[in-house]
């Protein structure tokens, strides 16, 4: 996938870092905030339905908080993209800085906070809202970017990987290794997030913030990103 400079486009590699950060975030959300997701909304909508039907151990308030905050973040990300996407590098960096700042704010809010027990504290909901805001903003950015892989759409990446493979009747393309790597990246991120959660929620969220900012910041710093 060469860019206008004739060199391979480094964006997919940067997005793999961001995809791993997604795994970290949802490890924190599911294991630390009460069986919810703040990046992958498909599962979260299902959890909301299960909880409304009386499913044990699930929180409609937690799922509703995540969904609402994600939607607000997606609106903000969409408006930011509409206003600044003509200046691509500035748009991507601004979005990454905002998402990273929200994750950092969540990390600071989570200082000393333990994984949720039977009764979530107000801070659990605050961390849920901040991380979902960040993920909604970033997800809207990825959709508008239209890159070869979406950092919060694992099912879509999997289906596209299969559809374009010889097994699915396709002929493949140069993005196939990145789609496969994205599935591995989100799993690795989830493992790292779960392990860091044993240390602290703050440590895991700070790593996720660094991954988002470092991945996109590193990309826009390269000459190839000017394409």
N, C-alpha and C positions, 0 to 999 in steps of 0.2 A: 504494500500500500504506500507507494511513494507520494510525497507531498510535492508542492510546486518547486521546492529546492532540488528535487531529484533524489533526495534521501528518503528512507522509510519514515512514514509518519509515526512519531513517538507517542501519539495520543493513546492508542490502545494499551500500551504498557503503563501509562500513567493511570488509566482507568482501572487497571487490575489492582493497583494499590488502593484506590478509592473503593473498589468492590470488596477488598479484604476488610476495609474499615467498616463497611456495612455489616459484615458478619460479626465484627466486634460489638457494634451498637446493638444488634438484635440479640446477641448473647446476654448483654447487660439487661435489655428490656425483658426478655423471657425469663431469665433466671433470677434477675435482681429486682424487677419491678412488678412481678405478679402475673406471669403467663400472658403477656401481651407482646405485640411487635410494634416497633416505632418506625421501621423502614419498609417492611413487607406488609402491605395493607390487605392482601388477600386473606392471609391467615388471621389478621386482626378482625376483619369483618366476620369471619367464621366464629372466632372466639366471642364476639359480641352477640351473635345469634345464639351460640351455645349458652352463654351466661344468662341471656334473657329467657331462655327455656328452662333455667334452673340448674345448669351444669355446675358441678361442684368445683370449688377452688378457682372459679373465674370471676372477674370483676367487670360488670358493665360500665362502671364509672371509669375504670382504667382504660378499657378499650375505647370508650367514647371520647375520653380525653385525648388519646393517641390519634384517633381518626380526625377529630376536630382540629387539633394542632397541625397535623400533617396537611390537611386541606388548606389551612391558612398559609402554611409554608409554601405549598404548591402555587397558591395565588400570587404570593410575593415573588416567587421564583419566575413565574410566567410573566409578570409585569416587569420585572428586572430585565428579563431576556428581551421583551418587546422594546424596552427603552434603550438598551445598550448593545444588542447583539451585532449591530453593524461594526462595532469595535470589539471583535471577537475575543482578543486576549484580555482586554479590560473587563469584559462581561464575565468570562470564566473565572478570572482572578477575584473579582468582586463577589461572585457567588460563593467561591470556595472560602474566602475570608469570612463571609457572613455565616456560612454553615459551620466553619471551624469555631467561630466565636460563640455560636449557640451551644455547640458541644462542650466548649470550655466552660461556659456558664453552667451547663448541666453538671460538669465534673466538680466545679466549685460548690454547687448546691448539694452535691452528694457527699461532701467531706464528712466522714464519720457515719455515713448512712449504711445500714446493713440491708441485705436482701429482704424483701418484704416478707412478713409473717402472715398471720391470720388477719391482721388489721393494718392496712397501709397507712403510713403517715402522710401528712400534707406534702412533705418534701418528695415522697415517691411520685406523687402526681406532678409536682413541679419538674422533676427530672424527666418524667414521661413527656410532658408538654414541650420542654426545651429540645429534647432529642428528636421528637416527631416534627417539630418546626424545622429543624436542620435537615432532616431527611426529606421532608416535603419540598423544601427549597431546592435541594440538590437533585431530587428526582425530576422536578420540572425542568431544571437546567439540562439534564441528560436527555430528556425527551426532545427538547428544542435543538440540542446539539446534533441529534441524529447520528450518533457514532455507531461503530460496528457492534458495540455491546452496551447494554444498559446496566448501570451499576446497582439498580434496585429491582430488576426484572429477571430473576433467575429462571423462572419457568419459560419466559420468552427466549432467553439465551439457549436453554436446553432444547426447546422445540426447533429453533432455527438451526442449531448444531445438527440435530437429527435430520431435519428437512433437507439440508444442503449436503448431507453425506451420501455416499453411494448406497448405504442401507435404506435411506429415505427416498431414493430416486434422484438425488441431486448429483452434481459434478464437483461440489466443493468450491471453495474460494480461499483467498489468502487470509481471510479473517477467522477461519475455522479453528486454528490453534488458540486464538485469543478467546473464542467462545468457550472452548474446553477449559482453558486456564482460568476463566472467570468463575466457573463452577468450583474449581479447586480453591480459588482465592477466597470465595465466600465461606467455604468450609474451614479453611485454615484460619480465617478471621474469627469464625465462631469458636474454634478451639482455643485460640489465643485469648479471646474475650472471656470465655468460661474460666480459663486458668487465672487470668488477671483478677477476675471477680473474687477469687479466694483471697487476694491481697486487699483490694478495695475497688469499689465501683468507680471512684475518682480516677484511679490509675488506668482502668480500661477505657474510660471516656476520653481521657487526655491523649491516649494513644490513637483513638479514632479521630480526634480533632487534628492531630499531627499528620495522620494518614491522608485526610481530605486535603488539608492545606499543602502538605508536602507533595502529594501526587500531582495536583493541578498547578501548584506554584512552580514545581520543577518543570512541568510541561511548558508553561507560558514563558519561562526564562530561556527556552531553547529557540534558536533561530528558525527551526522548522515550524514552530507554532505560528509564525507570521503568515503562513500560507492561508 
